[in-house]
């Protein structure tokens, strides 16, 4: 299965019903450390109820490593889209 990696939309409205989100930011105590959070979001009711499952929370890793992990998980679970706030993503 091919997984699309896209930039996260600026609003909270994601057009897909099943997707992975990768969020990265710097550690507030050490700006040389990147913290990654990976979440799986399922929305079977078109916006009324969303289920968010945190797969990884604020773990130190590079943005590329987090995106690679999220993409591998998406392929394994057959989730078609990974959204990332770290743009541009790796070439796949």
N, C-alpha and C positions, 0 to 999 in steps of 0.2 A: 504494500500500500504506500502510495506517495503522500507525504505530509506536507502541506503548505505552511511556510513560515512567513508571517505577516507582521507589519508594525501594528501595535495596539492602537485602536482608534482613539481619538482625543476625548470622546465622550464615553459614558459608561455603557452605551448600547452596542453590544456585539451582535452581528447579524447571524451567527451560527448557534446551533442548539447544543453542541458538544465540542468543547475546545479546551486547550491547555493555555494558561497564562504564565508567563515568566516575567517576574519583576526583579529588578536589581537596583540597589542603591549603595552608597558608601556607608561604612560603619561610622556612627557618630563619634566614636572615640579614636578612630584611626582612619583617616581619609585615604589611606593606601589599600584598604581592605574592601572588597566588594562583597556584599551580602545578597544572596539570591533566595527568592521565594518562588515556588512552583505550585500552581493550583490547577485542579481539573474542575471545570464548570459544566454542569449539565442543566439544560433548560428545556424540559419537555412540553411546557405549556405556553411557549412563545411569550416570555416576559413576566408571567404572573408568579411563578415559583422557580427559583434557581437553587441548585444544590452545589455547594462549593466544598471540595475536598482538598485540604492542604497536603501536598505530597512532600514538600520540603519548605521549612520556614527559617528564613534569615541565616542561612548557612554560608560560611565563607567559601567562595569559589568564583572563578572568573565568569564574566557574562557569557563567553563562548562555551565554557564547560556546562553552565546551567542550561543554555539553549540546546546543546548536544544531548544532555540527559533528558530534557523535556521532549525532544524530537524522538529519541529512542523509545521513551515511554509511550508516546503517541503512536508510533509504529506498532509496538507490542499490543496496545489496547485498541488499535484501529480508530484512533481519534483523528479526524481529517485536518485539523487546523491547530497551529501553535501561534499565539500572539505574544510578542515581546515588546518591552519598552526600551530594549537595547537595540538600537538600529544603527547601522545596517547589520543584519544577521549574517551568520556564516553562509557561504555558498554551499548548497546541497546538491 
